Amino acid sequence: MSIAQNLSEIKSNLSEGVELVAVSKTKPSSAIKEAYATGQRIFGENRPQEMQGKAEELPKDIQWHMIGHLQSKKTKYIAPFVSLIHSVDKLSLLEEINKRAAQNDRIIDVLLQVFIAKEESKFGMDEDEVIELLNSEAFKTLPNIRVVGLMGMATNTDNEEVVRQEFKRLKSFFDSIKNSSVSTPLNFTDFTVLSMGMSGDFKIAMEEGSNMVRIGSSIFGSRN
């Protein structure tokens, strides 16, 4: 099927209120243009310089999401325009994003990446580290970032129950922060995004409370 047909089918399967991030990493601008022509406006990339190049040549109303592991030194490439960074996994990265956002007179929205999988190759903080970060004195000195939610990646397995339990745990943690049952200085009206679910598991993720899914191969085909 074409990119347009793939998008149509996926969107017909999205729960109400769930935002779709079309993961366009490694894909050419021509493929993004096909998706854009259907009305898709949110695209996810994992390489800052690749995202920067695409942003320069593609329509300016695209919302670019950084979904891959981000090195602090490469934040400068995306700070002028990125809409949301999904993959913040340490305070030092938050501090760098804040610095670059200030240089561009912006407030940049971010998600804190929580480690929920059984694979050591995945990035993210555990729950205690997230709470420690949010309550740190350093966090209170970052006026140019806004933590708007959490992101997690489930274990890559065919065992759906393992995946479901990982998503369920992240949703519970998200709710505990949002409902102030854990003490943090966040503005809870901003804390609205739970990004979990990809091509192989987004339906389970939605059932467990995800309101943002990151789908690439089911839209654009296998990775280049």
Stockholm file with secondary structure:
# STOCKHOLM 1.0

chainA/1-224         MSIAQNLSEIKSNLSEGVELVAVSKTKPSSAIKEAYATGQRIFGENRPQEMQGKAEELPKDIQWHMIGHLQSKKTKYIAPFVSLIHSVDKLSLLEEINKRAAQNDRIIDVLLQVFIAKEESKFGMDEDEVIELLNSEAFKTLPNIRVVGLMGMATNTDNEEVVRQEFKRLKSFFDSIKNSSVSTPLNFTDFTVLSMGMSGDFKIAMEEGSNMVRIGSSIFGSRN
#=GR chainA/1-224 SS CCHHHHHHHHHHTSCTTCEEEEECTTCCHHHHHHHHHTTCCEEEESCHHHHHHHHHHSCTTCEEEECSCCCGGGHHHHTTTCSEEEEECSHHHHHHHHHHHHHTTCCEEEEEEECCSSCTTSCCBCHHHHHHHHTSTTGGGCTTEEEEEEEECCCCCSCHHHHHHHHHHHHHHHHHHHTTSSCCCCCTTTCCEEEECCTTTHHHHHHTTCSEEEECHHHHCSCC
#=GC SS_cons         CCHHHHHHHHHHTSCTTCEEEEECTTCCHHHHHHHHHTTCCEEEESCHHHHHHHHHHSCTTCEEEECSCCCGGGHHHHTTTCSEEEEECSHHHHHHHHHHHHHTTCCEEEEEEECCSSCTTSCCBCHHHHHHHHTSTTGGGCTTEEEEEEEECCCCCSCHHHHHHHHHHHHHHHHHHHTTSSCCCCCTTTCCEEEECCTTTHHHHHHTTCSEEEECHHHHCSCC
//
